[in-house]
Amino acid sequence: MSAPQAENQPILAVTDLVSGYDPGVPIVRGASMTVAPGEIVVILGPNGAGKSTFIKSIAGLVPKQSGSVRLEGREIAALPAHRLVHEGLAFVPQTENVFGQMSVEDNLRLAAGILPKAERAPQLDKMYGMFADLARQRHLLAGRLSGGQRQMVAVARALMVSPRVVMLDEPSAGLSPKLVEQVFVNLAGIRKAGVTIVLVEQNARAALAIADRAYILAEGRNAHEGGAADLWNDPAIAALYLGGGKLRGREVPA
Ligand SMILES: Nc1ncnc2c1ncn2[C@@H]1O[C@H](COP(=O)(O)OP(=O)(O)OP(=O)(O)O)[C@@H](O)[C@H]1O
C-alpha cells in the first residue's frame, strides 16, 4: 500500500507555465493546473485562449519559456515529447493522429514499438477489448475510416503504451453529434480503466458532463476553475463560456 502522502500527490502539476511558438511571444502566459490521479479534467475557454498551446507545451511539442511541469512529483518540463511517452504521459493531437495508409492494426503495432516484445500482443488484445469497432476493422486502412473511428484509433494508439495520463486536443472536433457522444462515452470508459485524462474541448457541455473539474483559460492565463457541476450550473460561466442554457436539461452528476 502506498503512503497517504503519495496518494494525495497530484499526478500532474503545472505551475506558472509560459510558452509559445516564437521566442519572446508568449501564448500561454503563466497558466497553472493540478490534476489528481484518476480525474478527468477539461480545459475550456474562448477561441485563441491558448488551450491547445497549453497542452502541447505540457506534451513537449511547444517550447516552454518558464514554469514547472511535474508528473508524479518529477519535473519533466525540460524533457522532449518522445521521452514523455516513456514517462507515462501520452498526447493525442487534434489532426494527423493516425497513419492513413496503414491498417488499424499496423497503426497500433507501430505505437507499441517502445514496449518489450512480449507485451505488444497482450496490449493489442486489450485495445480490441476496449474498442470493439477497432477489432472488427483491424485490417482496414485507417485512412478509410470515418472521423470518429479514426479518432478512436488515435486514442488507442496513445493507450497502447499504458500511459498514466493521456491528454487530448479537441477529440470531438469535426464529428457528428452522435459520434461526439461516442467519443465522450469512450473517454469515460478509459478513465474507468485507471487512466487520468486531460482534454481541451470546444464542446464544453459534453466535456463537462464526463469531467470532474475544469479550467477555463483566457488570454493564456487561468480565468476560472472549479468542479464540473459547479461550472455547469453557474449562469455567468454559462453565458461567457458554455454557449448558453443547459443541454437537453441534462445535469452533471455531482
Ligand atoms: N503553430 C503556431 N505558430 C504560431 N502561432 C500559433 C500556432 N498555433 C497557434 N498559434 C497561435 O496561438 C494562439 C492560441 O492558439 P491555440 O490554438 O492555443 O488556442 P485555443 O484556445 O486552443 O483556440 P481554439 O479553441 O480556437 O483552438 C493563437 O493566437 C494562434 O494564432
The ligand as a Tripos MOL2 file, in Angstrom:
@<TRIPOS>MOLECULE
LIG
   31    33     1     0     0
SMALL
NO_CHARGES

@<TRIPOS>ATOM
      1 N1          1.8810   26.7860  -34.8780 N.pl3     1 LIG1
      2 C1          1.6690   28.0260  -34.4530 C.ar      1 LIG1
      3 N2          2.5660   29.0250  -34.6880 N.ar      1 LIG1
      4 C2          2.3550   30.2810  -34.2490 C.ar      1 LIG1
      5 N3          1.2580   30.6700  -33.5580 N.ar      1 LIG1
      6 C3          0.3300   29.7340  -33.2970 C.ar      1 LIG1
      7 C4          0.4840   28.3780  -33.7290 C.ar      1 LIG1
      8 N4         -0.5990   27.6750  -33.3020 N.ar      1 LIG1
      9 C5         -1.3950   28.5660  -32.6540 C.ar      1 LIG1
     10 N5         -0.8290   29.7950  -32.6430 N.ar      1 LIG1
     11 C6         -1.4010   30.9940  -32.0190 C.3       1 LIG1
     12 O1         -1.5340   30.7820  -30.6270 O.3       1 LIG1
     13 C7         -2.7240   31.4140  -30.1630 C.3       1 LIG1
     14 C8         -3.5070   30.4350  -29.3270 C.3       1 LIG1
     15 O2         -3.8690   29.3300  -30.1390 O.3       1 LIG1
     16 P1         -4.4050   27.9650  -29.5260 P.3       1 LIG1
     17 O3         -4.6910   27.0630  -30.6740 O.co2     1 LIG1
     18 O4         -3.5110   27.5060  -28.4510 O.co2     1 LIG1
     19 O5         -5.7550   28.4750  -28.8510 O.3       1 LIG1
     20 P2         -7.0440   27.6520  -28.4440 P.3       1 LIG1
     21 O6         -7.5260   28.2560  -27.1780 O.co2     1 LIG1
     22 O7         -6.7580   26.1930  -28.4580 O.co2     1 LIG1
     23 O8         -8.0070   28.0670  -29.6230 O.3       1 LIG1
     24 P3         -9.1300   27.2430  -30.4150 P.3       1 LIG1
     25 O9        -10.2010   26.9790  -29.4180 O.co2     1 LIG1
     26 O10        -9.5440   28.2160  -31.4720 O.co2     1 LIG1
     27 O11        -8.4740   26.0030  -30.9520 O.co2     1 LIG1
     28 C9         -3.4760   31.9330  -31.3840 C.3       1 LIG1
     29 O12        -3.2630   33.3160  -31.4600 O.3       1 LIG1
     30 C10        -2.8220   31.2270  -32.5230 C.3       1 LIG1
     31 O13        -2.7990   32.0400  -33.6580 O.3       1 LIG1
@<TRIPOS>BOND
     1     1     2 1
     2     2     3 ar
     3     2     7 ar
     4     3     4 ar
     5     4     5 ar
     6     5     6 ar
     7     6     7 ar
     8     6    10 ar
     9     7     8 ar
    10     8     9 ar
    11     9    10 ar
    12    10    11 1
    13    11    12 1
    14    11    30 1
    15    12    13 1
    16    13    14 1
    17    13    28 1
    18    14    15 1
    19    15    16 1
    20    16    17 2
    21    16    18 1
    22    16    19 1
    23    19    20 1
    24    20    21 2
    25    20    22 1
    26    20    23 1
    27    23    24 1
    28    24    25 2
    29    24    26 1
    30    24    27 1
    31    28    29 1
    32    28    30 1
    33    30    31 1
@<TRIPOS>SUBSTRUCTURE
     1 LIG1         1 GROUP 0 **** ****
